[in-house]
């Protein structure tokens, strides 16, 4: 008699969990207690963070605060630094990306990256965008051509370069080069795009174009962007994380961070009192 | 007083520059004059088409082709040996090796270039040739194969060191871009870094060829002194440089026809290395600003 009484209660709890999960959405990236060292220097001091899918998250903080190091953990770009050491877990789509079995090349097709300085390959515009597909062994020329066109259209570069696809990528202007680099990343269809100060080398007009683009891209991708430009963070991001001396000081909705931060350090930084 | 001192220093610096240029012009002048005299007796057509080179025999032939083929054959063997080895070393050092390893091994490799060539020469003659004879029993005691291989060893550092510099100079942003797209180390190295460094790699190869063509001691000791128009690497041949050594050391009468042959041979050699060096200079000038 008692047993049959308990059963329905159990089911209620389970149902509750399901509802709860669907409301929350599973995080795209889940970081738990991550610490990073370069030799004896601790660059990241135990950070937890959850990033939701189809959002733009901005990392802000003074130089040397660890925000770039933290960003580069998501596609394992720090692996090439000789003195790099890490502890903790980072899960992307619930998979721990620092497990031994993980194929780093596969991970990087899923997690694309755009760098501070536009860095097109010394190849033609077409070859730049096709590169990611070609190294995957894709040979279907029609498919590659279509993907190159759609990627260039997504970054609004197609109309500017469609007649010069064989021209060197290095012949483009800085802003165009950066959009080319974004197109190159999009061509392999990642689900996350990491951007490490993508507009710091660009003029205001090119910057505005990239920002517009980020707004568009969020519909399909999860974007994490490191920026030194506070206005940029407030303009384009949904969430903002403030880093200081290797620690995550505050992480909240961008609106909250910029209008009503809960930590004094955050307020001091965004109002320009230090940094 | 101070002004005079400055002036003296400036003028003496200028003088040393002018002396170098004067010496170079002098050498070219002497080469040209003697060569001109040589061609007043030997037809230039014979020089380039006759297939025999026998100026020291009673029946004289003045065809440069056998010497040229000897030079090109040994150089070709040297490059065929040094290019794959040198390039592999440079790619390994620049893309794979840990920094500390790279720092120790690079100077060691460059040491190869500082071994006296006469040492390489008898190394080819008394070590490499007997070893190769174990594999190819009909290999002559003097042959272009072992001379070429040892010359290849000698020029490895030219290729590995200059290529490595070029690979290393490719900005790290390009590596990151390739890795960031999911390229493996191998794909990054061969599809991005090597093409980006190609001008430097080509320069290294040209300089190595130029060095091989001008190399003297190794071929004079180990390749023989028999001018012969052949592509067979197992028989004795003679290179332009080895011929010049042979005549310079011999008792050829000063001012004689035999004596003048070395100037004709010398200027042929000079034209070759000059063209190659100019080519490498041109390539370097043309492509070096690409990433700046």
Boltz contact constraints between the chains, C-beta under 6 A:
constraints:
  - contact:
      token1: [A, 105]
      token2: [B, 182]
      max_distance: 6.0
  - contact:
      token1: [A, 105]
      token2: [B, 184]
      max_distance: 6.0
  - contact:
      token1: [A, 108]
      token2: [B, 182]
      max_distance: 6.0
  - contact:
      token1: [A, 109]
      token2: [B, 182]
      max_distance: 6.0
  - contact:
      token1: [A, 113]
      token2: [B, 180]
      max_distance: 6.0
  - contact:
      token1: [A, 117]
      token2: [B, 173]
      max_distance: 6.0
  - contact:
      token1: [A, 119]
      token2: [B, 173]
      max_distance: 6.0
  - contact:
      token1: [A, 119]
      token2: [B, 174]
      max_distance: 6.0
  - contact:
      token1: [A, 119]
      token2: [B, 177]
      max_distance: 6.0
  - contact:
      token1: [A, 121]
      token2: [B, 192]
      max_distance: 6.0
  - contact:
      token1: [A, 122]
      token2: [B, 196]
      max_distance: 6.0
  - contact:
      token1: [A, 132]
      token2: [B, 181]
      max_distance: 6.0
  - contact:
      token1: [A, 135]
      token2: [B, 183]
      max_distance: 6.0
  - contact:
      token1: [A, 135]
      token2: [B, 187]
      max_distance: 6.0
